[in-house]
Amino acid sequence: MEKFIVSARKYRPATFASVVGQNHITSTLKNAIERGQLAHAYLFCGPRGVGKTTCARIFAKAINCQHPVGAEACDECDSCRSFNENRSLNIHELDAASNNSVEDIRNLIEQVRVLPQIGQYSVFIIDEVHMLSSAAFNAFLKTLEEPPQHAIFILATTEKHKIIPTILSRCQIYDFNRIRVEDAVGYLRYIAQSEGVEADDESLNLIAQKADGGMRDALSMFDKAVSFCGTKLEYRAVAATLNVLDYDTYFRFTELLLRGDYVNALLEYDAVLSKGFSGQIFMSGLNQHFRDLLVAKGPAVSLIEYTGSLLEKYRQQAAICEPAFLFGAISLLTEADSKLRTSSSQRLLVELILMKISTLGEKKNNELTAPIEAKYSLPDLDAPKQQIVATAQPQIVPASQPVAAQEIKQPTVAPAPTPQPIMEQVPTVEKTTIQESTPQAQTESRAKTSILLGGSLSSLLNEVSNPTESEGRGAHQTIDPDSELKLSQMKEAIVKRMCSERPRFVSAFEQIEFEGNVVKLAVPTESLRDELLGERFWILKGIAEVAGVDGALDMHIEIKDIDFKLKPTRIEDREAYMRDNVKEYSYMQSIFDTVAEG
């Protein structure tokens, strides 16, 4: 049986032209050889497996070739043959990881004095040079700065920052790049063809991605995949061999989350865990997938390191993903990444993140999950069925037909004779079973009932979805033209009711103002603003009942950068506080007296 040679050695580049992904390095070295402008010391630095030692050997072989072809070695002269057979006396390689003492450097200095046997130069390649001790570096300084004419030093390292500045200043420094995925895929395809292995683009892309810019790592993984799959590399088998999640897994998760189908997403995550993958690996891969989808939506598609049919799949899925969904998902995953390492229940944390992302997809695909108050007026839910039908259906008019102000006024609905606590007025399913006149109205009514009763995932996770004031504002709203007048006239009654039912928000209601159909509030903190937005529907409903407003209301909350005084919360304390501030809050005193009596 013929002895097996790993691909990293068998297909190691022997010429500058065959070096993968380092054109800026090979072009500079070739020009220096052709012009005879050779330095006495070079430093090759960069990640592992990108061609540092390979380029050093090619360079050493080329400068000693007796019949060079341009800047390339001829491979036929005595010097080239001795190099190919590993018996050249002109090229000396030293592993600084195991020869890092002052004594080892002294032996090297003695070797430098020996003239080359064949060719013009003695080349000393010192690999992992950052492993030399400080004393060894200092002992090497003089020889490195002024070596004999025939001596050339090539230092190679993966950790440039560990080399002392006095060494760096004596060398020409060449920084090697990570091998790009497309370059690695091209070279892997060439090797597969040479070995008679059939491989698809997805398999080669997966190997190149897993190698993380190292060509040697990619070749080692290629050999491993061939050992497992034989002469035909199949994508799923390669993924199983390399112990990585395949791209199809992330594509499926994206489809489920876009639909808001968190149940099946959790089942898929359970299947991922059963294959032995950790939550950290899964979240990292999903975050990278969303990032690739985001950049695949425009001219930045070149930032995705994929080729062929896989790149096309990313383009197709990116076309159906809204940027807001992708931004939100990436933000949630990035924030959770730091928490995952210290979490006592990693699985629960990942599942919660998946549910939050699914709410983003649900909002994107189902406009009926937008806040109900933006599409509907605020009817009295205890009124007769006919009145509810009249107020629950928004009036939609074609854009081509302008509507006068008096045409959009809806029939007036009398306010409830005695205000009741807001939470007691939540309708039951029987009360909201309305005979709608159109399929669209029926759909909207069902969506409204579902949201009011907490039937959707969006409402269940409302507290963690960062509400904004602009969410769900419909294009057509029924507005009472007398909103501002009615609200202003009933201001004291509104404040009284809001303070009695929402004492947590007293500081906001004390600053209440009205402009048209907009209720304007001012709060000192963003957290209080978010709490108000969470209760937005019920607050506006209560205000509409007190003021007798027939149309839709909106809310604007401003965070004022002023020093709010700390106000007491108990009624007896607030009475004393109001007496001390009677000039500023004169109308509030009577309100809290009434509340105290009640």
C-alpha positions, 0 to 999 in steps of 0.5 A: 500500500502506498504511504498516505501523505496528508494534503497539507504536505502533498499540496504544499505550494512550491512556487510563488504562483501557487501560494493561495491568498497572499498576492501582496506578499508574493508580488513584493518578494518576486520584485525584490528577487528580480531587481536584486534588492534583497534585505538581510532580515525579514519578518513574516507574521500572521495567523496560523496556516496562511503560508508564512513558512511556505513563502520563506522556503520558496523565497530561499529556493528562488534566490539560490536557483542557478537558472531562475525563470524570472523570480521563480526557481527552475526546479532543475539545477543542483540547488533546486534538486537538493532543496526538493530532496531536503538535503540542501546545505544552504537552507537552515530551519530552526524551531525557536519553540524548542531552541530558545536559549542563549546557547542555541543562539550562539550555535546559530551565530557560529553557523552563520559564519559558514559560507554556502556550498551551492548558490549565493546565500545561506538562508536561516528560517527561524519559526515561532521566533516569539518563543525566544527568551529575552536574553536570546533576543538580546544575544541575537541583535548584533548578528541580525543587524550586521550579518555576513553578506551571504546570510539572510534571516527569515523570522516567522511568528503568529504573535508579532506583539511578543517580539521586542522592538529592537528586533522589529526595527532590524527586519522588513515586516510582511503581514500575511492575511487570513485566507478568504473563504472564496480562495480556500474553496477554490483551492479545495476544489482543485485538490478534490479534482486532483484526488478524484473526489466529488464535492459540492459547493456547500461542503467546501464552503462549510470546510472553509468557514470552519477553518477560519482563514487557515489553509492548513486547517482547511486541508486537514478538515478536507482529509477528515471529511474524505476519510468519512465520506469517501470519494463523494462529499455530501453536505450533511455528512461533512457537517456531522463529521466536523461537528458543526450545525449545517446552514439548513438548520439556521434557514429553518429557524429563520423561517419559523421565527419570521412566522412567529411560530415559537412552538416549533422553534423550541422543538427545533432547538430541542433537536439541536441540543439532542445532537450534542450542540451547546446553547452558546454554539447555537446562538453564535451561529444564529447571530452570524446567520442573521448578520449575513442575511442583513448584509445580503440585502444590498450592495454589502453582499460582498461581505458574505464569504459564501459562493455559488448556490449557498450565496443565492439561498442567502439572497432569497431569504434576505429578500423576505426579511425586514431590516427591523426584524434582523436588527432586533434579532441581532440585538437580542442575541448579542445582549444574551451572549454575555449572560449565557456564560453566567446563567444558571439555566442556559436552555431557558435563556435561549428559549426566551430569546427565541420567543422574543425574536418570534414576536418580532417576526409576528409583528412583521407578518401580521399587522393586526398585532399592532396596538388596537387603539391606533386603528379603532376609536375608543367605544364604551364596551358596556354599551349596546351591541349596535353602538359598539359596531358603529364605533369599532369599524374604522372609516376607510376612504379612498385616497383619491376622494378627499374628505371634509372635516365634518364627514369623518365625524362618527355618531356620538356615544354617550359616556358611562353614567358612573365611572368604574375601575378600568380593569373591570370593564375588560369585555368577555368573549360573549360581549364582543361577539359582533356580527360584522358586515364585511370579512375585513371587519370580522377579521379586525374584530377577532384580532381585537378580541384576541389581543384584549384577552391576552391571546397572542404571544405579542401581548404575553411578552408585551413587557419585554418588547420595548414599546414605542409611541409610534407603533401601530399608528394606522393610516386612517383614524376616526377623529372627533373634531371637538376632542381638545375642547372636551378634554380641556373641559373635563381635565379635572375629572380626568386627572381625578379618575386617573389618579384614583385608578393609576396612583403609580402615574400621578406625577405624569397626570399632574403635567397633563395637557391636550392638543387636538386629539393628543394627550400630552404627558411629561415624565422624569424617567424613561422607565416610567414612560415605558410603563405608561406605554404599556398601559396606553390602551386602558388610559386612553379608554378611560380618558375618552369615557370621562371626556365623552370623546367619540373618536380615536385618541393618541398619546405623546410622552415627553421625558423632561430633563428637569429635577422632579421633586419626590412626591409622597404616595400615601393619600394623607401625605399627599394632602399635606404636600398639596397644602404646602404647594397650593399655588402650583397644584391648587386644583389637585387639592380638591381631587385628593380630598375627594379620594380620601373621603371615598 
